[in-house]
Amino acid sequence: DILITSDDQYVSLKAFQAYFNKFLDKETSTNKSKKQKQSYNEADTFIIFSTTPGKAIIDSSDPDKKKGSHFTENFCNVMLENIKLPKSLDENLRLITKANKKSSLGKEIVQVTTTCDRCVFLYKSDYYSLLHAIDKNHPWNQLNKKVHEMLNDQSAKNEVNTEVISQSCFTKDWILQSQEQEYIQHFTCLICKQIANNAMQIVCSQHKDSDEALIVGEKCLQLFLKKNKECCPIQPNHNCQYLKAKMPRNYIDKLQVICLRQFEQEIQTLNKIKREDD
């Protein structure tokens, strides 16, 4: 889960460590014996280092702190940005090359390798011929491109999942960490039984005798109507209206809650302790 650079610095790369593992497990060289391949399978790091002797960058914010090769710094910056805004392999190489050209005046020999000593790409920083020098048909570059495609696909899926999660109703157990049951029980989504996100009120003559407002989360309502041919979530009829419930929305928006990630981590810890006790 850690990317280690030549100056013993590290960056967490959990977001795509699994994809590098898949990449490393692909057979790409016929002269690798099965025994040698197996002996490296336990490696769980992805290492980047520069072969330029004595190369160091002085951090302007801290003159006493040395970073590493320009390539190491530029590679890490570009790949971290790639997690937020996925780009193609060619585009990432172009950005790394452009950054190297600006930050390093002299030539720099750079190698990217893994603990399996399998080279992803190796070049001298002749900036004008770099992209032509890289053999795009070489198996390593083909695999490296495939990894980028996998990462970009996963990032796109994560964006969709994040959007769905952000629109879904709020977990009741999470809200109850900082709110009393009596203050939120009237804002429960009638479909998923969690706390309604972007609350909608169901209005229909068939429900006029209801003692309280009929509340559902907007995303839950959309999914329910889509699956049930626009039929009401309460009773099988098609005459309901769905209006934005302003009061519940304002109340829920103003709730003070603990960090959701912290809550999820605490739940995971409790579940782990429970499994160990069992």
PEFEN-V775046 format. One record per backbone hydrogen bond with DSSP energy under -0.5 kcal/mol. CO is the residue of the C=O (numbers start at 1). NH is the residue of the N-H. If there is no record, write none. Layout:
BEGIN
co & nh
CO & NH
CO & NH
END
This chain:
BEGIN
co & nh
1 & 13
2 & 4
2 & 46
3 & 11
4 & 48
5 & 8
9 & 5
11 & 3
13 & 16
13 & 17
14 & 18
16 & 20
17 & 21
18 & 22
19 & 23
20 & 24
21 & 25
22 & 26
23 & 26
26 & 28
29 & 32
31 & 33
33 & 37
34 & 38
35 & 39
36 & 40
37 & 40
37 & 41
38 & 41
40 & 43
44 & 2
45 & 115
46 & 4
47 & 113
49 & 111
51 & 53
52 & 55
57 & 59
57 & 67
59 & 62
62 & 65
64 & 66
65 & 59
69 & 73
70 & 74
71 & 75
72 & 76
73 & 77
74 & 78
75 & 79
76 & 80
77 & 81
78 & 82
79 & 83
80 & 83
80 & 84
81 & 85
88 & 92
89 & 93
90 & 94
91 & 95
92 & 96
93 & 97
94 & 98
95 & 99
96 & 100
97 & 101
98 & 102
99 & 103
100 & 104
108 & 110
108 & 125
109 & 51
109 & 52
110 & 123
111 & 49
111 & 113
112 & 120
112 & 121
114 & 117
117 & 119
121 & 112
123 & 110
124 & 126
125 & 127
126 & 129
126 & 130
129 & 133
130 & 134
134 & 136
135 & 138
138 & 142
139 & 143
140 & 144
141 & 145
142 & 146
143 & 147
144 & 148
145 & 149
146 & 150
147 & 151
148 & 152
149 & 153
150 & 154
151 & 155
152 & 156
153 & 157
154 & 158
155 & 159
156 & 160
157 & 161
158 & 162
159 & 163
160 & 164
161 & 165
162 & 166
163 & 167
164 & 167
164 & 168
167 & 219
170 & 195
171 & 175
172 & 176
174 & 177
175 & 178
175 & 179
180 & 183
180 & 184
181 & 184
181 & 185
184 & 187
185 & 188
187 & 196
189 & 193
194 & 189
195 & 170
197 & 218
198 & 218
199 & 245
200 & 216
201 & 203
201 & 243
203 & 241
204 & 207
205 & 208
207 & 210
213 & 215
214 & 202
215 & 190
216 & 200
217 & 221
218 & 222
219 & 223
220 & 224
221 & 225
222 & 226
223 & 227
224 & 228
225 & 230
226 & 229
228 & 231
235 & 237
237 & 232
241 & 203
241 & 243
243 & 201
244 & 246
245 & 249
246 & 250
247 & 251
248 & 252
249 & 253
250 & 254
252 & 255
255 & 257
259 & 263
260 & 264
261 & 265
262 & 266
263 & 267
264 & 268
265 & 269
266 & 270
267 & 271
268 & 272
269 & 273
270 & 274
271 & 275
272 & 276
273 & 277
274 & 278
END
